[in-house]
Amino acid sequence: LAFASLYPFVLYRIVTLASSIISQTSIFRVLSSNADIVLPLNLDRSLLDISQYEELKNTDTSISATPFYWHIPKAGGTTVHDDYVQCFALVEASELGSINQGNTLELVEINGGNYHVNVDTSILPGILHAAELGLVPSKMAEIIFSPLLHESSTHLFTPDYQGQMFAMFRHPVDRVVSLFHYLRSATWEPTYNPVLQNMTLQEYADSELAESNFVVRALVDKMEGTLTLNDVELAKEILRRKCVVGLLDKWEESMDRFDNYFGFQPHGDRHEEARRCRMQLRESGGSNKHPHPHVNHTSEEYATLERINTFDLILYDYIHELFLEQGMLANRLVAEGQFSDVR
């Protein structure tokens, strides 16, 4: 029984070793699809496929899907939001609309010239309200942010009004460490937990409060219960087919790729202003930053968090491969001039 619980972690170590050997060669394999994996119906129908995107670009067909950013906690999502809202002045829908909700869709001005739609897409009641008001068909929001992937794809988007998913990813252990320190003091957050104030990181890692494979669980909509390697394979296929992936440790390249894929451009004549804003935002360390002590990768705490997040680690390695593959597609589309047109 003990070995069975450690099996995924042992497998992860073996795969990591094999990958490091392969990476030393010049061989790069294109990730293939798994025909045996069936995606959840809400994701399959309501989110645009990467392959469909490529086909539309190749035929010079306009893309009507609404950019949908899946916000993973402590993975750079707040900075992505502020970049596109503050620097590019894109009209967005997010949790910011919670204070202005009404019975009709309206644009609300924030921060002197930036706008959001008056709906809250960060919680299920807000998503249901936005769907009832026809947020996506209205095309008022140029970009929609939400941490709720399945709720958004079920209620906001439809086969006729699809979303196009993108997200920034961070090393799972680093993300959990950051989240632990953040939730110890972020009294304004709904997920703030005062219990964490008196816990060490090791105590947290050993407790039931510690996050365990959050990204895989959120992707396959299985927040409780036992995960299997089949769940990891499903999570991989969801990302391969549906998500433009970014990496927190490759920030500039990721943001440039998002700009290209979605045709994001600063409004009006503020290109130089947007460039400076983006640079300042990055140089300041990003939005919602929360400094905390560094955790040694050879420490007991780090090893414990690795063990309870093995499936997320396997997925994260795959995301690195996917990032490279999508980069090849992006480079080809740039070379062919397909990225020169706005959506």
N, C-alpha and C positions, 0 to 999 in steps of 0.2 A: 504493500500500500504506500509506504514511504517513497519507494522508487517511482511508483506511478505518478505521484504528485510532483516529483522532480523531473519526470521525463521531458516535458516541454522545454524546461530550462536547459537540460543536457542537450536536447536536440538543437536548441538555439545556439549553444556554444559550438557544436559541431558544424552547423551551417555557417556560422560566422567565420570559423577557421577556414572552411572550404572557400567561402566568398573572398577572403583575403588573399588566398592563393590564386584564385581565378583572376582577381583584379590586377595582379602583377603581370598578366599577359595583355596583349592588345585586342583580345577577343571581346566583343560586346554582343550579347544576344538580345534580339528584340523580344519583349515579353509577349507571350502568346495567350490567347483567351482559353478559358476552360469551358467547353461546351456543355459539360455536365452540371454546371452551376447555374441555377435560376435565381435571378435577382428578385427581391420583393417587388410586387406589382407597382406600388407607389413610386419607387425609384426608377423602375424600368420604363414606365410610361411618362412620368411627369418631369424627368430630368433629361436634358439633351445628352446623347452619347458623344464621346470624343470622336468616334468614327463618323457620326453624322455631321459633326462640326467640320471635320476635314473634307467630307464630300461637298458640303455647302460652300466651303472656301474654294475648292477646286473648280466648282461650277459657277463661281462668282455670284452666288445667291445670298441675299441678305439674311442675316440671322436675327430672328425675332425673340429668341429666348431671353429671359431676364437674368442678368448676372446674380448669382446667389452665393454669398459667402457663408460657409459653415464655420462658425466661431468656436474653436476649441479653447477652453480656458488656459491662460498662461502660455499661449503659443504665438503671441504677436498679433492676435486678432484686433485688439483695441488700437494698435498702431496702424494696422491696415485700414481700419475704419477712419481714423483721424487723417490719414494720408489722403484718402479719396474724398473725404468731406471737407476738411480744412484746406488742403493744398490744391485739390482739383476742383473743388466746389461742386461735386456730383450730388444730385438729389438722392437721398437715401431713405430707407425704412429700417428702423432698428428699435431698440428699447427707448430711444430718445423721444419717441412719439407718445409715450405713456402719459405725459402731463397735458396733452392737447387732444385727447381722443374725443370724437364726436360721432354723429350719425351720418356724416358725409366726409369724403376724402378731401383734405385741404393741405396745402403746402404751408409749413410754419417756418419762419425765419429764425435762424440761430447764429450766434457769433458774427453778426453783421454781414449778411450777404450769403450765408450758406443756408440750405433748406433741407428739411426732412418732411416726410409724410406723417400725418397725425395718427399713426397706428403703432402698436407695440408688438414687434415680431419676435420678442425674446421669450415670451411665455405662451402657453397654449390658448388661454382665453383671448389674448391679443391677436394671435394668428387666426383664430376663428372669426374674430371681429373684422380683421383685415380682409379675410376671404369673403365674408358677407358683403362688405363694401366694394368688392371687386378690385382689390389693390393691383394684382398682376395685370388683368385686362386693361386697366386704366393707363398703364405705362407711365404713371407719375413718378415712380421710383426707378432711377437709373441703376440702382444696386440695392439688394436686400440682404441684410445681415441677420443671422439667427443661429443660436446654439442648438436648435432643435431640428435635426435633419429630417427625421421621419414625419414629424408633425407638419413641417413646412411642405414637404413633397406630397403629403396626403391631402392637405387642406388649401394651401396657397396656390400650388401649381397643378396644372392639368395637362393632358395630352395636347390640347389646343393652345395652352399658354404655359409652355415649359419654362423651367429654370435651368440655368447653366451653372453648375457647381464649381467652386474653387475654394481652397483652404490652405492655410499655412500650418506646417507640422514642425514639431520640436522633439528632440530626443526624449523618450518617455520618462526616464528617471529624472533628468533635469527639469522637466515640466512638473512632475509630482513634487520635487523638492521646492520649486518656486511656489507652487500652489500651497504647500504646507505653511511656508513662512508668510505668504500673503493672507491666508484665511485666519491666521493667528491675530491679526491686527485690523483687518478690513471690516470694521464694524458696520459700514454702510452696505455691505454685500448681503444678499439673502442667505448665502451659504456660509456666512461668518460663524465660527464655532469657538466660543470662549474656552472650551475644554482644551483646545490645542495650545493655549497660552502656557499651560503648566506641563506640557509634554516635550520630551526631547524628540529629535528626528527618529532615533532608533525606537523609542516607545511608540511613536506614530506608525512607523513601518511595521511593527509587530502587532498593531491593533486592527480592529475591524473598521476603523475610520479611514485607513489608508486607501487611496485609489488603487484599483487593481484592473489593469487592461481597459481603461476607460474608452480609448479610441475604438478598439475592436468592438466593445460592447455597444457603443453608440451607433456604429456603422451597421451592425447586424440587428440592432434593436433588441438587445438581450442584456438589460442592465442588472439582472439578478440571475442566479443559478450558475451552473458549471459551464465553462467554455471548453470547446474542443478545437482541434486543428482544422476541422471543417469550417468552424466559424471564422478562423483566420483566412482561410481560402476564399470564403464569401466576401470578407472585408476587402481582400486584395482585388477581387473582381469588380466590386462596387467602385473602388477608386480607379482601377484601370479603365473602366468603361465610362465613368460619369464625372470624374473630378480632375480639374487642372490643379496639380499639386505644387506647392511652394515649400521651401525649407527655410526655417528661421536662420540657420547658419549660412545660408546663401541668399541673404535678404535682397540685395540689389538686383541680382539675376532673377529672383522670384518676382519682384515687383515689376521689373521690365517685361517679364513674360505675361503677367496678368494684364498689363497695359496693352500688349500686343494682341493677346487672345481675345480680349473683350473690346478692344478699340477705345479704351479709356483715354480721354484727352482733357486737359484743363479747359474750363469754360472761358469763352471770350479770348482776350489777348493776354491772359495771365500765365503764359508758358514759362517765362523766366521767373516770375513770382512763385509758381508751383514748384519749379526746380529747386529754388532756394528753400522753400518751405519743407520740401521732402528731405533735403540735406540736413536742415536744422533739426527736424524731427528725429532723424536717424542718429545724428551726432549727440543729441541729448539723451540717448539711450532708449527712446521710444516712449509711448504713452503707458500710463498705469504701471510704470516700473516700480519694483519693490526690492531694494538691495537686501541681500541676505548672505550669510557666511557660505564660503565655498565648501563643497563636500568632496573629499578625496575619492576618486574612482576606485581605490583599493580598500576603502573603509568598509566596516561591517554594515553600516547603514545603507551604503550604496548597493552592496551585494544583496541585502534583503529586499530593497526596492526593485532591483533587477529581477529577482526570483519571482516576486508577485506581479510583475509586469512583463513576463516573458512573451506573451502573445503580442503585446504592443511593440516589443522590441523586434520580434520577427516581422511584424507589419512595417515598422519603421525602416528596416533594412530594405524591404521591398519598395517602399516609397522612394528611397534613394535611387533605386534602379528605374523606377517609373519617371522620376524627375529627369534622368538622363534621356530616357526614350522620348518623353514629351519635348525635351530640348532639341532632339533631332528633327522632330516634326516642326517645331517652331522655326528652326534654322532654315528648313526647306521652304516654308511658307514665306519667310523673310526674303530669301533668295528669289522666289518667284513673284515677289511684290504683292502677295496676298494679304499682308498685314498693313498695307498702305491705306486701306479704306476703313472708315469708321463703320460700326455696325449699321 
